[in-house]
Amino acid sequence: MELSDIDLNLLLLFHRLLQERRVSAVAEKMQMSQPGVSNALAKLRRRLGDPLFVRGPGGIVPTPFALRLAEPVSQALATLHAALNPVTGFDPLRAARTVTIGMTDIGEVVFLPALLERLSREAPGLTLNTVRDTSVNLGDEMADGRVDLAIGLLPQLKGGFYQRRLFDQRYVCLMRRGHALEHAPLTLAAWREAEHLVVVAAGTGHRNVDDWLRKNSVRRKVRLTVPHFMSVGHILQRTDLIATVPERLALQLVEPFSLSVCPLPVKVPAAPIHLLWHERVQHDEANRWLRDVVIGLFAEAPSGRR
């Protein structure tokens, strides 16, 4: 027998008859007539090939077959009721789930330490997982519910997504302490003559810096290119190369790698960094709580749009 062969209302009637053991009481609670209850029971008897209930002292009593059905039917109805009537209110202290956030390697350095520190206090049962926004189809992953949030410069996420601007990412020059350019004014000529480490971050908005420099005919001596930002601190620490990097990343690398930060001699446009989420989780309380945490930690000024 297939589930499509059984009317859910008949299973509700069966469940009530098990509880009440009187046709009149079930008719009153389900707002049916007694003949209506009897007709529905007759239909269920025919479907299942069993009397289900017989007359007994003070009402009706279930058959052995009905008793075998009692527990699985009761559990199934309880599961459906819970799914259709979820408990409202998200309690981060009691929550136990995995949250996945799409971000770049820069994001892992800039956002994860503070975010993990906050979650360890306020939501110790949450497990955090990150995915590279360039290694998966982030739009599809978020639409399917496999990624909860994304942080970064992500112009490809448009229709069906909400976004909240966190801050404008400025760019600075990064070099080792003791570099010849550390204390001298960093002129455009000196910046051009220095040897540069360039990060070719394919698929991210940070490539806009190189595009802007090229369009404005700002040339520099490129000695080394790498595909990500994770090696920047190690390389600058032991060479005379300089690098143009996002300011928040630079501030995280200064102390661990004994580096120095100074303003660029050219005005490179800042990159808007957003928090993004799919419209399917717009009203999800857990997702909303996590969004509020990210905004509280990293947003510079209140602004947002869809």
C-alpha positions as CSV (number, residue, x, y, z in Angstrom):
1,M,0.0,0.0,0.0
2,E,1.2,3.5,-0.9
3,L,0.8,6.6,1.3
4,S,-1.2,8.2,-1.5
5,D,-3.8,5.4,-0.9
6,I,-4.6,6.7,2.6
7,D,-6.3,10.0,3.5
8,L,-4.4,11.8,6.3
9,N,-7.7,12.7,7.9
10,L,-8.5,9.0,8.3
11,L,-5.2,8.5,10.3
12,L,-6.2,11.5,12.5
13,L,-9.6,9.8,13.1
14,F,-7.9,6.6,13.9
15,H,-5.6,8.3,16.4
16,R,-8.5,10.0,18.1
17,L,-10.5,6.8,18.3
18,L,-7.5,5.2,20.0
19,Q,-7.4,8.0,22.6
20,E,-11.2,8.4,23.2
21,R,-12.5,4.9,22.6
22,R,-16.0,6.5,22.0
23,V,-17.4,7.5,18.6
24,S,-19.5,10.3,20.1
25,A,-16.5,11.9,21.8
26,V,-14.4,11.8,18.6
27,A,-17.3,13.2,16.6
28,E,-17.5,16.2,19.0
29,K,-13.8,16.9,19.1
30,M,-13.4,16.6,15.3
31,Q,-16.6,18.6,14.7
32,M,-18.2,15.7,12.7
33,S,-21.5,13.9,13.0
34,Q,-21.5,10.4,14.5
35,P,-22.6,8.9,11.2
36,G,-19.7,10.8,9.6
37,V,-17.2,9.2,12.0
38,S,-18.7,5.8,11.4
39,N,-18.5,6.2,7.6
40,A,-14.9,7.4,7.8
41,L,-14.0,4.4,10.0
42,A,-15.7,2.0,7.5
43,K,-13.6,3.5,4.7
44,L,-10.4,3.0,6.7
45,R,-11.4,-0.6,7.6
46,R,-11.8,-1.3,3.9
47,R,-8.4,0.3,3.1
48,L,-6.5,-1.7,5.8
49,G,-8.5,-4.9,5.7
50,D,-9.1,-5.0,9.4
51,P,-12.0,-4.1,11.7
52,L,-9.6,-1.9,13.8
53,F,-12.2,-1.3,16.5
54,V,-15.0,-3.5,18.0
55,R,-17.6,-2.9,20.6
56,G,-16.5,-3.3,24.2
57,P,-17.5,-2.2,27.7
58,G,-18.3,1.5,27.6
59,G,-17.3,2.1,24.0
60,I,-14.9,0.5,21.4
61,V,-11.7,-1.4,21.8
62,P,-8.8,-1.7,19.3
63,T,-8.0,-4.9,17.6
64,P,-4.4,-6.4,17.8
65,F,-3.7,-4.9,14.3
66,A,-4.9,-1.5,15.5
67,L,-2.6,-1.7,18.5
68,R,0.4,-2.5,16.3
69,L,-0.4,0.6,14.2
70,A,-0.9,2.8,17.2
71,E,2.7,3.8,18.0
72,P,4.0,4.4,14.4
73,V,0.8,6.4,13.5
74,S,1.1,8.5,16.7
75,Q,4.8,9.2,16.1
76,A,4.2,10.1,12.4
77,L,1.4,12.6,13.3
78,A,3.6,14.1,16.1
79,T,6.4,14.6,13.7
80,L,4.2,16.3,11.1
81,H,2.7,18.5,13.8
82,A,6.1,19.6,15.1
83,A,7.3,20.3,11.5
84,L,4.2,22.5,10.8
85,N,4.4,24.2,14.2
86,P,8.0,24.8,14.9
87,V,9.1,26.2,18.3
88,T,9.7,29.9,17.9
89,G,12.8,31.6,19.3
90,F,16.4,30.7,18.7
91,D,18.5,30.1,21.8
92,P,22.2,30.3,20.8
93,L,23.3,28.8,24.1
94,R,21.4,25.6,23.3
95,A,21.9,25.5,19.6
96,A,23.9,22.6,18.2
97,R,24.5,22.9,14.4
98,T,27.1,23.6,11.8
99,V,27.2,27.0,10.1
100,T,28.9,27.4,6.7
101,I,30.2,30.8,5.6
102,G,31.6,31.6,2.2
103,M,34.7,33.9,2.3
104,T,38.2,34.4,0.9
105,D,41.5,33.7,2.6
106,I,41.5,37.4,3.6
107,G,38.1,36.9,5.2
108,E,39.4,34.0,7.2
109,V,42.2,36.2,8.7
110,V,40.1,39.3,9.2
111,F,36.8,37.8,10.4
112,L,37.3,34.4,11.9
113,P,39.3,35.2,15.1
114,A,36.7,37.7,16.4
115,L,33.8,35.7,15.2
116,L,35.0,32.5,16.8
117,E,35.7,34.3,20.1
118,R,32.1,35.6,20.2
119,L,30.6,32.3,19.3
120,S,32.6,30.4,21.9
121,R,30.9,32.6,24.5
122,E,27.4,33.0,23.1
123,A,26.8,29.9,21.0
124,P,29.3,27.2,22.1
125,G,27.4,24.5,20.3
126,L,27.8,26.1,16.9
127,T,30.5,24.6,14.6
128,L,31.8,26.9,12.0
129,N,32.8,25.8,8.5
130,T,34.1,28.0,5.7
131,V,34.3,27.6,1.9
132,R,36.2,29.6,-0.6
133,D,33.8,31.8,-2.6
134,T,35.9,31.0,-5.7
135,S,35.9,27.2,-5.3
136,V,32.1,26.6,-5.4
137,N,29.2,28.1,-7.2
138,L,28.3,30.2,-4.2
139,G,24.9,31.3,-5.5
140,D,23.7,27.8,-6.0
141,E,25.2,26.6,-2.7
142,M,23.4,29.4,-0.8
143,A,20.1,28.8,-2.7
144,D,20.3,25.1,-1.8
145,G,21.0,25.8,1.9
146,R,24.5,24.4,1.9
147,V,26.1,27.8,2.6
148,D,24.4,30.0,5.2
149,L,26.1,33.4,4.7
150,A,28.8,35.0,2.5
151,I,31.2,37.8,3.3
152,G,33.2,39.8,0.8
153,L,33.2,41.6,-2.4
154,L,30.7,39.4,-4.3
155,P,29.1,41.3,-7.2
156,Q,27.9,38.0,-8.8
157,L,25.3,37.5,-6.0
158,K,22.4,39.6,-7.2
159,G,18.8,38.3,-7.7
160,G,17.4,36.4,-4.7
161,F,20.0,37.7,-2.3
162,Y,20.0,40.3,0.5
163,Q,23.1,42.2,1.4
164,R,24.3,44.5,4.2
165,R,27.4,46.7,3.6
166,L,29.9,46.1,6.4
167,F,32.7,48.5,5.4
168,D,34.7,49.9,2.5
169,Q,38.0,48.0,2.3
170,R,40.9,50.5,1.7
171,Y,44.2,49.4,0.3
172,V,47.7,50.2,1.8
173,C,51.3,49.4,1.2
174,L,52.9,46.6,3.2
175,M,56.6,46.0,3.7
176,R,59.1,44.6,6.3
177,R,60.3,46.6,9.2
178,G,63.6,48.2,8.4
179,H,62.8,48.5,4.7
180,A,64.5,51.4,2.9
181,L,61.0,52.9,2.2
182,E,59.6,52.5,5.8
183,H,60.3,55.9,7.1
184,A,60.9,57.9,3.9
185,P,57.8,59.5,2.3
186,L,56.5,56.9,-0.1
187,T,56.3,58.9,-3.4
188,L,54.8,57.6,-6.6
189,A,58.3,57.4,-8.1
190,A,59.7,55.4,-5.2
191,W,56.7,53.1,-5.2
192,R,57.1,52.4,-8.9
193,E,60.8,51.7,-8.6
194,A,60.4,49.2,-5.7
195,E,59.9,45.5,-6.4
196,H,56.4,44.4,-5.9
197,L,54.7,41.2,-4.7
198,V,51.3,41.0,-6.5
199,V,48.5,38.8,-5.5
200,V,46.4,37.6,-8.5
201,A,43.2,36.8,-6.6
202,A,41.3,35.4,-9.5
203,G,37.5,35.4,-9.1
204,T,37.5,38.0,-6.3
205,G,36.9,41.7,-6.3
206,H,40.4,42.4,-5.2
207,R,41.6,42.0,-8.8
208,N,39.9,45.4,-9.3
209,V,43.1,47.0,-7.9
210,D,45.2,45.7,-10.7
211,D,42.6,46.6,-13.2
212,W,42.4,50.1,-11.9
213,L,46.2,50.5,-12.0
214,R,46.4,49.2,-15.5
215,K,43.6,51.5,-16.8
216,N,45.2,54.5,-15.2
217,S,48.7,53.6,-16.6
218,V,50.2,53.2,-13.1
219,R,53.1,50.9,-13.7
220,R,55.2,49.0,-11.1
221,K,58.0,46.5,-11.1
222,V,56.4,43.1,-10.4
223,R,59.0,40.6,-9.1
224,L,56.6,37.9,-7.8
225,T,53.0,37.0,-8.3
226,V,51.1,34.5,-6.1
227,P,47.4,33.3,-6.3
228,H,46.4,34.1,-2.7
229,F,47.2,36.3,0.3
230,M,48.2,33.6,2.8
231,S,51.9,33.7,1.8
232,V,52.2,37.5,1.8
233,G,53.4,37.9,5.4
234,H,56.0,35.2,5.1
235,I,57.4,36.6,1.8
236,L,57.6,40.2,2.9
237,Q,59.2,39.4,6.2
238,R,62.3,38.0,4.4
239,T,62.6,40.2,1.3
240,D,62.6,43.8,0.1
241,L,59.4,43.3,-1.8
242,I,56.4,45.5,-1.1
243,A,52.7,44.6,-1.6
244,T,49.4,46.5,-2.0
245,V,46.9,44.7,0.2
246,P,43.6,45.4,1.9
247,E,44.1,47.5,5.0
248,R,42.4,45.1,7.5
249,L,44.5,42.3,6.3
250,A,47.6,44.4,6.7
251,L,46.8,45.3,10.3
252,Q,46.4,41.6,11.1
253,L,49.9,40.8,9.6
254,V,51.9,43.6,11.0
255,E,52.8,42.2,14.4
256,P,53.1,38.4,13.6
257,F,55.5,39.1,10.7
258,S,57.2,42.3,11.9
259,L,55.8,44.4,9.0
260,S,55.2,48.1,8.4
261,V,52.1,49.8,6.8
262,C,52.0,53.1,5.0
263,P,49.5,54.8,2.7
264,L,49.7,54.3,-1.0
265,P,51.0,57.2,-3.2
266,V,48.0,56.7,-5.5
267,K,44.3,56.9,-4.6
268,V,43.0,53.3,-5.3
269,P,39.2,53.0,-5.0
270,A,38.1,51.2,-1.9
271,A,36.2,47.9,-2.2
272,P,32.8,47.6,-0.6
273,I,32.6,44.5,1.6
274,H,29.1,43.0,2.2
275,L,27.4,40.4,4.2
276,L,25.1,38.4,2.0
277,W,22.4,35.8,2.5
278,H,19.7,34.1,0.3
279,E,16.1,35.1,0.5
280,R,15.2,31.6,1.7
281,V,16.8,32.3,5.1
282,Q,15.6,35.9,5.4
283,H,13.2,35.0,8.2
284,D,15.2,32.1,9.7
285,E,15.8,33.0,13.3
286,A,19.2,31.2,13.6
287,N,20.5,32.9,10.4
288,R,19.2,36.3,11.6
289,W,21.0,35.9,14.9
290,L,24.2,35.1,13.2
291,R,23.8,38.0,10.8
292,D,23.4,40.3,13.7
293,V,26.6,39.0,15.3
294,V,28.6,39.6,12.1
295,I,27.1,43.1,11.7
296,G,27.8,43.9,15.3
297,L,31.4,42.9,15.0
298,F,32.4,44.3,11.7
299,A,29.9,46.9,10.3
300,E,31.3,50.4,10.3
301,A,28.0,52.3,9.8
302,P,24.3,51.2,9.5
303,S,23.3,50.8,5.9
304,G,21.6,48.1,3.9
305,R,19.6,47.3,0.8
306,R,18.3,44.4,-1.1
